[in-house]
Amino acid sequence: MSSPTEFRLQRVDARTGPIALVTMDNGEDWRRPSTFGEHALRSLDEVLGRLRTRDWRGLLLTGKPFVFAAGADLDEFGEITAERAREAGRAGHELFGRLRELPFVTVAAVNGAALGGGVEIALHCDYRTISSSVRHFACPEVFLGLVPGWGGTQLVPQLVGAEEAVRFVVENPLRQNRMLTGPQAFEAGFADVLLEPVELLDQSLAFLLEKIEEGAGKRRPAADLSDAPEVCRKARARLDGQVHGAAPAPYRALDLVEGAAAWSLEEGYRAEEDALAELLPGPQAQASIYSFFLVERRAKRGVGVPGAEPRCISKVGIVGAGLMARQLALLFLRRLEVPVVLCDLTDEQVADALAWIRDELDELVRRGRLGEGKARFLGSLVAGGTGWDRFESCDLVLEAVFEELAAKKDVFAELERMTANECVLATNTSSLSVSELARDLAHPERVVGMHFFNPVAVLPLVELVRTSQTDDATLATAFDVTKRLRKTGVLVRDSPGFVVNRLLARQSSVLTDALDHGSSVEETDEAVLRLGMPMAPSVLLQLVGPRVANNVRHTLHAAWPDRFPLSQTLESLAEGGEPVVVESAPRSVDEIHEAVLEALADEARHILEDGVVPEAADVDTCLLLGAGFPFWLGGITKHLDQTGVSERVLGRRLAEVGGVATPRRNA
């Protein structure tokens, strides 16, 4: 938990008279952003009182180094009542409104991350400057099952228009919580001046003094919002196809954006308070807050990280040159900036992979996300070929070949022969036993599973698979590398399918059984999309590949045939055919949906009782980060517990289910 944020007032004597420099600061470094809790709001109240006690000529509001403000303190939102939610909204409106009504010119100098309430307090200033180094500028509340509740839904449309407001407030949060950079925020009209970070404060002060001397006075943006009803109508139609009515927050946010065209600001404030009172105590928002703490705190802290010192990784090998292998090679290049070598069966395969990687680097340059010099440097670090001797000097080798046990065991046999005993040998297997892969090796203690998810650039989860023989140094290295790759590692026990693929395969078992009995692909897709999932199961199947999915099904069927029956439809799709109707007994979408939830509840119970992960929180973290489950579901166990499915199927909540300890072995 971060220290409370203070609004710190400093007098700056300028040529125009005294300027109030107000800095929002919780006294910690950039890794713990300043947030607005009760203490912060009391501090703002005290500063606003002091700003009426002398003849101030202007105000410059900014944040501590690298952070402007990250919005409301979510620690204060758990199990909140409707009235308390309304009071929180009213408190922010009252204080931010007083800032807006100060009798002199105000400028917000956005020097770093500005999220939610951080954006909203900046909107209550007359002008805004922003640093070109800002990477996170957003109102992510809809992502959390909420709406911007301190004026954002009203002031954003007035500043940038209805279309940009809908994109910023509603659509960006639903696109994996997309955020704007400083230059993008400036281009969209959120800021008046774009400045380099080293001169932000000085130039922002100069900008404020210019406005004072010009006699510009207070500013009240009033964009043309005559198109707001039509813009919001079209956005609702897009929402229906995206979240299928599963989440109320984005619809409520659209109502508020549309209302900004007709309401006074005071009326808009009251409407935001009504929305907070309804949404914040609701199941989606409470599940979202649970998800936030899982992903931003529990998972980032790391659960099960051993105390051993991780090994230094100065060269990485990738076995394979297919799509997954080349994505992994690009990730290691960009994040670790060490030599990466690929190996596959033919020179043509490797050459194609290397060309793809360099094309991707060029594309990053074209999009302004990488400098030309850095791209050339990274391109020079990657090489490849067909000989195993290329891995001799590697400190970590990750295999990403086809999901066949014999092929992967052959790979590990060659790697053990060619690498030093300290080299970490990792597998990207999605379902096979890591213990079995390492069984015939002389040093199985250096083998670990590092299961990445496709697309690698988007999904942040890495399932870190520890066998009974994996030593602490190997696991510590896997955790350390995962963190340096800017991914989140979750420790899982070696078990077929681990967590994500085991649950998705159980879901798929229900869907393919429905297809086998005559239900349509559209019906099975709709049954899952009702959860607000970002991707239809049929699309996910094509992304993963039917052959891979069928191989996973066979692996799980061998372990648990009753829960993972083989499917003629999946067999046919894996061979390039069409669904096969075994018996015409189609089910309704409602029936399929309920069957999916019941199957997921049952499989989550088995995962926990088997000790694949120790807590339901770990199951949810895996699905949030590895399968794109919406935050407002809380992963899946939270949703199943909230809706009573767990108790109906299992007789208890999944949060109460425990299992056996994950095996450990000291180095």
Buried (B, 14 or more C-beta within 10 A) or exposed (E): EBEBBBBBBEEEEBEBBBBBBBBBBBEBEEEBBBBBBEBBBBBBBEBBEEBEEEEBBBBBBBBBEBBBBBBBBBEBBEEBEBEBBBBBBBBBBBBBBBBBEBEBBBBBBBBBBBBBBBBBBBBBBBBBBBBEBBEBBBBBBBBBBBBBBBBBBBBBBBBBBBBBBBBBBBBBBBEEBBBBBBBEBBEBBBBBBBBEBEEBBEBBBBBBBEBBEEEEEEEEBEBEBEEBEEBBEEBBEBBEEBBBEBBBBBBBBBBBBBBBBEBEBEEBBBBBBBBBBBBBBBBBBBBBBBBBBBBEEBBEEBBBBBEBEBBEBEBBBBBBBBBBBBBBBBBBBBBBEBBBBBBBEEEEBBBBBBEBBBEBBBEBBEEEEBEEEBBEEBBEBBEBBBEBEBBBBBBBBBBBBEBEBEEBBEBBEBBBEBBEEEBBBBBBBBBBBBBBBBBEBEBBBBBBBBBBBBEBEEBBBBBBBBBEBBBBBBBBBBBBBBBBBEBBBBBBBBBBBBBBBBBBBBBBBBBBBBBBBBBEBEBBBBBBBBBBBBBBBBEBBEEBBBBBBBBBBBBBBEBBEEBBBEBBBBBBBBEEEEBBBBEEEBBEBEBBBBBBBBBBBBBBBBBBEEBBBBBBBBBBBBBBBBBBBBBBBBBBBBBBBBBEBBBEBBEEBBBEBEBEEBBEBEB
